[in-house]
Amino acid sequence: MPSPLAHWKPSATLAGAPVWLHPWLADSGSLTARIMARCQRFRVQVIREIHARPHLDEHALIDVPLGRHAWIREVLLIADDQPVVFAHSVLRLQDLTGAWHMARAIGSRPLGAALFADPGIQRGDLHAARIPSAHPLHRQASQASGRALPLLWGRRSRFTRLGRPLLVTEVFLPGIFDLPA
């Protein structure tokens, strides 16, 4: 049985990602802005905002004990009517009324735009990984896009505001091939 774990590495090269994907995985700027600059029409489709348990490899990064719930937001980033990224954001429930209160009302606006507009938000290092089909992110991305997906690659980073963490994971869908890197 394949491993359900993604092995996050501090660079696309160490993660073993294909070279053509490195510019997407390694760009420390706003992924939303990068996509918008490469398409005519951009939109965010909210898949779900729920209180649920984070994935096993997320708990420690957002200071949530195992078994406890967190706030989880999942969206598709859509460029020219093609889903190109499945984004998965996680934070402590308590931080929805504190440091990350703006997350509750983000709706279908891009989270990335808010993150990069606030000078009080710091971004941690980017990490890249191959997302195996057994990983929950792969299953969720397939379900959100409405079809079975091939091997996927993703990146994630931890943002902090007022000392509180928000984990953002971005999984690249096959539609990303249609955009220039």
N, C-alpha and C positions, 0 to 999 in steps of 0.2 A: 504494500500500500504506500502511495507517495506521501511524503511528509507534508503536513498542513502548515508548516512554518515558512515564513519568508525570512531570509537571512540578510538583514539590513547591513549594508557596507557604506563607509564614508565617501565612496566615489562610484560613479558609473562603471569605471574601468575595473575596480575591485569586485563589483557585483557581477561582472561578466556580461554587461549589456552590450548590444550591438553598437558599433561606432556611430551609425547614423542617428541613434537615439540619445547619445551623450549630450548634445546641446539642450535637449528638452529636460533631461534628468539633472543636469548640472547648473542650469541657469538659476542664480540666486534671486532674481527679480520676481515680479508677479507673473505667474503662469497665465492668469486671466489676461493680463495686458499683452503678453506674448502671443496668445491665441488671437485676441481681438485684432492685433496688427496684421494677421495673416489670413483674415477672412472678411467677407462682406457683411454677414449677419452673425451675431453672437447672442446667445441666451443661456440662462441657467434654468434647468428643470429640477425642481426639488423632488426627490424621490421619497424621502422621509426625514422627519425630525422626531426623535423618540428618546425615552429614558430606557436604557438597556445596559447590559454588561458589555464593557469594552472587550476587544479581542485579547487573547492571552499576552500578546507582545506589546500591549498598549498600557496596561494598568500602571506599571511603575513610572512610565513617562508622564502621566497626568496626575499622579499622587492619589489614585483610587485603589483601595484594597480589593483583593480578589473577591469576587462574589457580589460586589457593590455595583450599583448602577451609575451611569454617567449620561450626559447629554450627548447624543449622536446625531449628526446631520449628514445626509448623503444626497449628493446632487450629480447630475450630468452636466458637463460643460459642452454646449452644442455650437459648432461652427458650421455655418452654411447648411443647416438642417441635418448635420451629421454629428452624432455623439463622438467626442474625441477624448474626453477624460471623465472618469468616475472619481469624484472627490468624497472623502470620508473624514469628517472632523469630529473630535472627541474632547470633552472637557468635564470637569467635576460639576455636579449639579449645583453645589453651593456657589460656584463662580458665575452662574447665570444671573444671580442677583448682586454680584460683586464686580470683580475685575472685568468679566466678559458679559456684562448685562446687555450690550448691544447685540449679542448673538441671538437673543430671543426674538428680535424683531427684524432680522436680516431678510427673511422671506426669500424671494427669488432674485435678490440682488447678489452679485458675486461677493463672497466672503473675502477673496483676495484683494479686492479694491479697498475694503475697509481696513484690512490688515496693513496694507502699505501706505494708507493715508494718515494713520495715527503714529506720530513720532514717539509715542510712549510704548509702542510695541516693538520688541526685539525678536529677531528670528535666530534660532539656533542653527546648527549645521544641518545640511541636507544629507540624507542617506538614501541609497538606491537599493532595490532588490528585484529579483525575479519573483513574480507572484504565482506560485504553483496552483494548479486547478483545485487542489484540496484545501487551499486557504479560503477562509470566509470572504475575504475581499474579492477574490476571483468569482466566487459564486454570486456575491451581491452585484458585482459589475455585470455579470452575464444576465442576471435577472433584470437589472435596471435597463439594460440595452435591448432586452427581449430576444436574445439569441445566445447560443453557445459561443464562447470566445476561445481563441487560441491562447498560447502562452502570453502572459502579460508582464509588463514591467511597471514599477512604480517608484515614487520618491516620497519621502516624508520629512517633515521638520517640525520642531516644537517651537511655538511662539510663546512669548511671555508678556504679560501686561500686569503691572502692579505686583510682580513676583509670582503670578499665577499662570500655569501652563495651559496651552491649547495645542493639541496635536492635529496636524493636517496631513493627510495622506492623499496623494494624487496618483491614480492608476491610469496609464495610457491605453486607450482603446485603439483598435485597428484604424479608425478614422483619422488618427493623427498622421498616418502615412500620407494623407492627401494635402497636408499643410507643409509649406516649406519650413525646414528647421531654422 
